[in-house]
Amino acid sequence: MAELIYDNFKIINKYHLNSEDYNNLSKLYLPIMGIDSFSLYNVLLGLEVNKDYSYKNILDLLNGFSLASLNQSLDKLEALALVKTYHSKKAGYIHEVYPPLSKKDFLDNELLKACLESQIGSVGIEELAEDEAKLEGYSDVTKKFEDVFSMDTKSNEAFINSLFKNDVVVDNKSFNYVLFKAMFEGSIPDDVLEDNEFKKHILRIAFTYKLNVDEMHEVVNKTITIDKNLEYASISRNAKMAFQNKYSVKEPSLKANNDDKYVGSVVDEEWQEIINLVDNMSFSDVLQSLSGIKPSVAEVAMFEKLQNNTNFPVGVINLLILQVNKEKNGELPGYNYFEKIANTWARAKIKTSYDVIKYYQDKNAADKEVASVANKKQTVKKPVLPSWYGEYKKDLDKDRSMSEEQTKQMVDLVKDLFE
């Protein structure tokens, strides 16, 4: 990860992409990684091999990118095995660019297929598979290399893949594969369980469908007894059924671990719980939770007036109350003070509670990036959930209806939002 915009790097690129590669990038990878990573990948492809560059060169080409967004885009390319990054304290960075998988290899990869399905739906996946079949029907000696080898023998395909395919790496460290092997007690030959390819698929399938050791053991046993095989496609299909039964949803969804402008993220879901809280509280409840005293009619009326004049939803006004309460150390200023901040938010195009959260996150990230110019290490600011969120979520999962006392406590704790 680049720390300063003038850090040096070089490009290694041993491949020349063809029209089919670009088609696969657009149809298969773009929905998963977002337009930011897609743009960065194309810029990296166009750079000269082994020439010295600085990250400032890329930022100039990608107008509007910050160093933080560049690092985030690069992280996604690395996760999708399109780029490998190496670092030397003396020489800087090297980014090695890899081609996208062929459509067949991509759709054979359980994790990538599930991620894409979460973005374009099962119908979209079926259309891609049908399109692949149509392409194979027009076989010709002039076909591209990857289209030919995908139809060849297994041994040849494995050899070609070792040269050409850079696979997506999933460690799934929480999955105890040793215990998984021991659970079969000889029902599956040891050489199968010890096979690296088999282990890789089991770890990837378990990660994709969020299944533990016991659940994966049941999935594999079901594949043996019902499907009468141990094919990866059958294991994956049964794992998906187990996922649907366990989580009561059709398929897993793709989420970035960090906040991301271009693809959904885990952070989005966690913040949504907070947004739901402030959007469903009355002005009176928020004010009472802050002071412990029931607000006067005039105080409530002040915020009703503010809402009428600004057209802000209730959640935005509640966040405004919380923000001002923090600024003023618990004091409640007059109407003009609140209106001044409301006007600032309106000029910033704030319309929802989520917009307020993003406004402060972006502001903090921008301040940190400016500070990095003074030769300080820059780190991408991950949106930090309030310290109380863990306990709040546990309580919320147990009982979705909160008592008045719980509500008062939650609103009191949501003040941490602006810390």
Buried (B, 14 or more C-beta within 10 A) or exposed (E): BBBBBEBBBBBEBEEEBEEBBEEBBEBBBBBBBBEBBBBBBBBBBEBEEEEEBBBBBBBEBBEEBBBBBBBBBBBBBBBBBBBBBEEEEEEBBBBBBBBBBBBBBBBBBBBBBBBBBBBBEEEBBEEBEEEBEEBBEEEEEEBEEBBBBBEEEEEEBEEBBEEBBBBBEBEBEEBEBEEBBEBBEEEBEEEEBEEEEBBBBBBBBBBBBEBBBEBBBBBBBBBBEEBEEBEBEBBBBBBBEBBBEEEEEEBBEBBBEBBBEBBBBEBBEBBEBBBEBBBEBEBBBBBBBBEEEEBEEEBBEBBEEBBEEBEBBBBBBBBBBBBBBBEEEEEBEEEEBBBEBBEEBBEBEBBBBBBBBBBBBBEEBEEBBEEBEEEEEBEBBEBEBBEBBEEBBEEBEEEEEBEEEBBBBBBBBBBBBBE
